[in-house]
Amino acid sequence: MKRSAFTLIELLVVIAIIAILAAILFPVFAQAKVAAKKTADLSNMKQLATSTYMYFSDYDDTLFNYRVSGGNNYQYNPFWNNPNVGTGTCANSSTANKQFWDVLLYPYVKSYDMFKGPGVGNAWVNTQPDGASTGNCSYGGQNSYGINRVLFNANQAPYNFGTAAEPSNTLVITDTSYYDIMPKLTKRDATDAYPNGQFIGDPGATQYGVTEKGNCGYFYYWQQLGQGTCQASNPTTPAAEQLVLNQVKLRNGGTLNIAFLDGHAKGFPTERVVYDLVDNNAKSFWDPWKQGME
C-alpha cells in the first residue's frame, strides 16, 4: 500500500492561503477592537454627562470647580498617600488638600474606573513622589477625560448653569489626558487665531490668551495623550501644528467623544473638536455664551 501525504506544493498552497486570510482578517479585527473601545469610551462619557447633570440638579444649577483646595486636612484628597486608590504613593503635602472634579463627581459615578478611557494606554497621573527620581504617583487619581476649562475654573466662584446660552451645544467633558482642557487657539498655520484671548460674555472676563497658550497644564494636553509627557511650547509651523493633530487622532481611531451640558454625549471627528473654536467662533461648543472670542 502506498502512504498518502501532502506534497510540498500542496503544503505551500495551504500556507499561502492561510497567510492571505490572515492579511485580510487582521486589519478587520484591529478595526473591530478600536470600534469596541470607542463605544466603551462613549458609554463612559454618557455616564459622566448624566452624573454631571445630576450634580447640577442637586446644587441649584451651580457648576463645580475643576479643582478645589482647602485647609491642611490630609484626608481631604482621597488619593493623597493612598496607593490603594491612586497609582502609587504621592506623599506631597501640597497635594493633600486638593480635589479634582473626578472626586466631586464620584458620589454620582460610584467608580473611579469610569474616568479611565479604554481608548488610551495610560490615564493621566502626576509625576514622581517626594524624594523619588523615578516612578509615578497620582494626587488626583487616573483620568482620561478633561473638563472644559472655559466653563469650569479653579478655586473661584463657580458659574451657574443658567449662564450657558445653549446647554445642548456646550461642551462639558471630552477625551484628553489632563483634568482640564481648552480648544486650540492657534490656526493650522500655527498663527494665533485670537490675540486678545478673551471670550465675549464671560462673566469672569478671564483671559485665555498669552498666559495659557504656552501652559502645558491647559489646552496643550491635547498633545500628551496619556503618555506622561508635556509639551509646553506652542507649534510654530504648519508642520508642527499638524503633528499635534496627528497625535490627537490616535485617540479612539480619530474620534473624540463629548459630554454636553444637557446630559447627552456624542462622538465627533478629532479635527472638529480640536479646532471648533477657530472654525466656528460665534457658535463653538467650547463657548458657553455663544458670543465668540476676541
QUICOR-V331467 format. One record per residue. N is the residue number from 1. SS is DSSP state (@ for helix, = for strand, . for the rest). OMEGA is omega as a letter, one per 20 degrees, with the letter a starting at -180 (* if undefined). Layout:
n: <N	N>
ss: <SS	SS>
omega: <OMEGA	OMEGA>
This chain:
n: <1	2	3	4	5	6	7	8	9	10	11	12	13	14	15	16	17	18	19	20	21	22	23	24	25	26	27	28	29	30	31	32	33	34	35	36	37	38	39	40	41	42	43	44	45	46	47	48	49	50	51	52	53	54	55	56	57	58	59	60	61	62	63	64	65	66	67	68	69	70	71	72	73	74	75	76	77	78	79	80	81	82	83	84	85	86	87	88	89	90	91	92	93	94	95	96	97	98	99	100	101	102	103	104	105	106	107	108	109	110	111	112	113	114	115	116	117	118	119	120	121	122	123	124	125	126	127	128	129	130	131	132	133	134	135	136	137	138	139	140	141	142	143	144	145	146	147	148	149	150	151	152	153	154	155	156	157	158	159	160	161	162	163	164	165	166	167	168	169	170	171	172	173	174	175	176	177	178	179	180	181	182	183	184	185	186	187	188	189	190	191	192	193	194	195	196	197	198	199	200	201	202	203	204	205	206	207	208	209	210	211	212	213	214	215	216	217	218	219	220	221	222	223	224	225	226	227	228	229	230	231	232	233	234	235	236	237	238	239	240	241	242	243	244	245	246	247	248	249	250	251	252	253	254	255	256	257	258	259	260	261	262	263	264	265	266	267	268	269	270	271	272	273	274	275	276	277	278	279	280	281	282	283	284	285	286	287	288	289	290	291	292	293	294>
ss: <.	.	.	.	.	.	.	@	@	@	@	@	@	@	@	@	@	@	@	@	@	@	@	@	@	@	@	@	@	@	@	@	@	@	@	@	@	@	@	@	@	@	@	@	@	@	@	@	@	@	@	@	@	@	@	@	@	@	.	.	.	=	.	.	.	.	=	=	=	.	.	.	.	.	.	.	.	.	.	.	.	.	.	.	.	.	.	.	.	.	.	.	@	@	@	.	.	=	=	=	@	@	@	@	@	@	@	@	@	.	.	@	@	@	@	.	.	.	.	.	.	.	.	=	.	.	.	.	.	.	.	.	.	.	.	.	.	.	.	.	.	.	=	.	=	=	=	=	.	.	.	.	.	=	.	.	.	.	.	=	@	@	@	.	.	.	@	@	@	.	=	=	=	=	=	.	.	.	.	=	=	.	.	.	.	=	.	.	.	.	.	=	.	.	.	.	.	=	=	.	.	.	.	.	.	.	=	.	.	@	@	@	@	.	.	.	.	.	@	@	@	@	.	.	.	.	.	.	.	.	.	.	.	.	.	.	.	@	@	@	@	@	@	@	@	@	@	@	.	.	@	@	@	.	=	=	=	=	=	=	.	.	.	.	=	=	=	=	=	@	@	@	@	@	.	@	@	@	@	.	@	@	@	.	.	.	.	.	.	.	.	.	=	.>
omega: <r	r	a	r	r	r	r	r	a	r	r	r	r	r	r	r	r	r	r	r	r	r	r	a	a	r	r	r	r	r	r	r	r	r	r	r	r	r	r	r	r	r	r	a	r	r	r	r	r	r	r	r	r	r	r	a	a	a	r	r	r	r	r	r	r	r	r	r	r	r	r	r	a	r	a	r	a	a	a	r	a	a	r	a	a	a	a	a	r	a	a	a	a	r	a	a	a	r	r	a	r	r	a	a	a	r	a	a	r	r	r	r	r	a	r	a	r	a	r	a	a	r	a	r	a	a	a	r	r	r	a	r	r	r	a	r	r	a	r	a	r	a	r	a	a	r	a	a	r	a	a	a	a	r	r	r	a	r	r	r	a	r	a	a	a	a	a	r	r	a	r	a	r	r	r	a	r	a	r	a	r	r	r	r	r	r	a	r	r	r	a	r	a	a	a	r	a	r	r	a	r	a	r	a	a	r	r	a	a	a	a	r	a	a	a	a	a	a	a	r	r	a	a	r	r	a	r	r	a	r	a	a	r	r	a	r	r	a	r	r	r	r	r	a	r	r	a	a	r	a	r	r	r	r	r	r	a	r	a	a	a	r	r	a	a	r	r	r	a	a	r	a	a	a	a	r	r	a	a	a	a	a	a	r	r	a	a	a	r	r	r	a	r	*>
